[in-house]
Amino acid sequence: MWGYCVRLTARWPSIASLAPFIPVIAAWWIVTELQIFPRAFLPGPMEVVRSFGSLVYTGILPEYLQDSMVRLAVGAFWGIALGIPLGILVGLSRRAQTALWPLLLFFQTIGDIAWLPILVIWFGYGLITMTTVIVYTVIFPVVLNTVLGVRSIPIVMHRAALSLGASRTRMLWEVVLPGALPNIVTGLRNGLGYGWRALIATEIIVGTSGIGFLMFDARRAGSVVEIMLGMIILGILWYIVDSWILAPIERATGQRWGLVTR
């Protein structure tokens, strides 16, 4: 039996990533079957599955999930589009570092949720408020990791490119960006993770749709099963995005530039 499991996971590595969840689900099922806690406070796995089917059938879950993913995509896009150029500027220019670094450190310490009250007054309960919070959350890991990547490029690389007659544009595209790319990808991975959590918190507080709003609305209705369903969906979605998309990109980038080996 053990040999069969080893061969199965070797053929499909994704199955091995699901193995740690089996004891958790089994323990959850045993606890609910023993009725250690009332079902109203701790529903079983099958109740969550039935709730999932019901919300999919009514169309509520697909619509809320789509809203959450659109908000994350828009916020992440602008956070990345603003964060990478800003990080390169601060990493290359001492004047920009002197002018902007204290501001970056100051605003980084202000939590994203702390902006919600004033953003609601400015923009109301809508996409702009949620997008601004996500951009604010994503941009700092991207900027800081980009700065680190730019500064980690050996000075001899710059001198070699200059000695060969490289212009500032070619220096940027052929030396700075490739050299800083591993750190930039790491910043993207961290920033998107923070942005995902900020999105859910924002939907819980000011949202009118989305997975976070689904959980908060279930709290008002006293439906623990929908709250647990929302938590499980959040974990599965981010696990898929991080393990199947972001982590392979980060690993491939590190291998490309010799930071890690296969």
LONULUM-509093 format. One line per 3 residues: number of its first residue (from 1); for each residue x, y, z of C-alpha. Coordinates in steps of 0.02 Angstrom, whole numbers, plus 50000, padded with zeros to 5 digits. Layout:
BEGIN
NUM> X/Y/Z  ...
END
This chain:
BEGIN
1> 50000/50000/50000  50141/50118/50044  50232/50077/49882
4> 50074/50113/49784  50058/50283/49869  50240/50324/49831
7> 50220/50280/49647  50057/50378/49636  50130/50536/49712
10> 50286/50520/49604  50178/50514/49448  50061/50655/49504
13> 50154/50770/49627  49996/50873/49654  49920/50725/49747
16> 50062/50732/49874  50016/50912/49916  49841/50854/49966
19> 49902/50721/50088  49927/50838/50238  49743/50888/50230
22> 49678/50710/50248  49713/50695/50437  49637/50868/50465
25> 49476/50822/50375  49470/50654/50462  49491/50735/50634
28> 49358/50863/50591  49236/50726/50539  49270/50623/50697
31> 49244/50772/50812  49079/50818/50730  49018/50637/50731
34> 49057/50620/50916  48956/50781/50942  49085/50856/51057
37> 49018/51025/51002  48841/51063/50944  48815/51055/50756
40> 48759/51236/50757  48934/51287/50813  49039/51157/50719
43> 48956/51082/50564  49029/50928/50483  49119/50914/50316
46> 48965/50848/50224  48861/50996/50284  48992/51114/50211
49> 48989/51016/50048  48800/51029/50039  48809/51215/50073
52> 48936/51231/49933  48819/51141/49813  48671/51249/49865
55> 48765/51414/49842  48833/51359/49674  48659/51305/49617
58> 48583/51472/49664  48725/51566/49579  48775/51663/49735
61> 48947/51585/49757  49005/51603/49574  48950/51786/49572
64> 49035/51827/49737  49192/51734/49687  49200/51828/49523
67> 49183/51994/49614  49327/51951/49731  49443/51894/49591
70> 49407/52050/49487  49446/52163/49634  49607/52071/49670
73> 49661/52075/49487  49629/52262/49469  49714/52306/49633
76> 49863/52192/49601  49886/52262/49425  49899/52441/49485
79> 50006/52393/49635  50130/52306/49521  50123/52442/49386
82> 50165/52576/49515  50278/52475/49629  50408/52410/49505
85> 50452/52579/49424  50455/52662/49596  50570/52527/49664
88> 50687/52543/49516  50692/52733/49536  50732/52722/49722
91> 50860/52585/49693  50954/52680/49558  50944/52860/49616
94> 51017/52923/49779  50913/53081/49767  50755/52979/49747
97> 50806/52871/49894  50836/53024/50003  50668/53100/49955
100> 50558/52944/49951  50631/52816/50072  50570/52903/50232
103> 50395/52919/50154  50393/52735/50107  50441/52684/50283
106> 50312/52802/50359  50165/52746/50254  50215/52563/50265
109> 50183/52568/50452  50003/52628/50426  49896/52474/50406
112> 49789/52459/50250  49629/52439/50352  49669/52604/50440
115> 49632/52692/50276  49456/52622/50261  49362/52754/50361
118> 49430/52900/50260  49418/52804/50095  49235/52768/50128
121> 49205/52954/50156  49298/52997/49996  49239/52861/49877
124> 49096/52770/49964  49066/52582/49969  49128/52531/49799
127> 49265/52463/49689  49376/52617/49707  49387/52598/49896
130> 49430/52413/49888  49552/52436/49744  49643/52575/49836
133> 49665/52465/49990  49733/52322/49884  49852/52437/49790
136> 49913/52509/49955  49945/52334/50022  50029/52264/49866
139> 50141/52409/49825  50257/52407/49976  50322/52227/49962
142> 50346/52256/49775  50441/52419/49800  50552/52357/49941
145> 50598/52194/49853  50631/52287/49690  50747/52407/49780
148> 50837/52259/49858  50854/52175/49689  50923/52332/49604
151> 51050/52361/49742  51106/52179/49741  51172/52192/49562
154> 51363/52195/49569  51438/52362/49520  51553/52273/49396
157> 51399/52230/49293  51359/52414/49274  51539/52457/49232
160> 51551/52317/49106  51393/52376/49016  51454/52556/49015
163> 51624/52506/48948  51536/52420/48803  51442/52579/48761
166> 51271/52537/48835  51148/52681/48845  51041/52713/48998
169> 50893/52627/48915  50994/52470/48873  51070/52473/49046
172> 50895/52469/49119  50827/52331/49007  50981/52220/48996
175> 51065/52241/49166  50950/52315/49298  50786/52226/49261
178> 50861/52052/49232  50971/52067/49385  50829/52125/49497
181> 50699/52005/49425  50715/51866/49558  50684/51991/49697
184> 50543/52073/49599  50455/51906/49579  50474/51872/49765
187> 50398/52043/49800  50253/52003/49684  50219/51841/49775
190> 50222/51923/49946  50123/52073/49888  49984/51969/49812
193> 49972/51867/49972  49951/52025/50075  49831/52095/49947
196> 49721/51940/49956  49704/51956/50144  49671/52142/50130
199> 49534/52108/50002  49443/51989/50118  49456/52108/50265
202> 49391/52251/50157  49245/52148/50094  49200/52102/50272
205> 49200/52283/50330  49133/52383/50182  49089/52256/50048
208> 48920/52219/49973  48977/52062/49881  49125/51945/49876
211> 49186/51799/49982  49223/51911/50131  49047/51984/50123
214> 48977/51807/50110  49061/51761/50274  49007/51921/50362
217> 48829/51905/50300  48827/51725/50362  48884/51786/50532
220> 48733/51900/50544  48621/51754/50497  48709/51638/50621
223> 48760/51517/50482  48924/51441/50540  48924/51320/50393
226> 48935/51463/50266  49072/51547/50367  49175/51387/50365
229> 49138/51366/50180  49205/51541/50147  49363/51505/50246
232> 49393/51343/50153  49366/51428/49984  49490/51565/50030
235> 49622/51438/50079  49597/51331/49924  49600/51479/49804
238> 49759/51552/49874  49840/51381/49884  49805/51356/49698
241> 49865/51530/49649  50023/51522/49754  50072/51340/49725
244> 50024/51323/49543  50064/51497/49476  50169/51610/49588
247> 50288/51483/49666  50334/51401/49498  50368/51573/49422
250> 50478/51620/49570  50569/51453/49562  50594/51463/49374
253> 50661/51640/49388  50785/51589/49523  50843/51441/49418
256> 50862/51552/49265  50981/51667/49356  51072/51531/49452
259> 51003/51572/49624  50934/51396/49650  50963/51230/49566
262> 50841/51099/49506
END
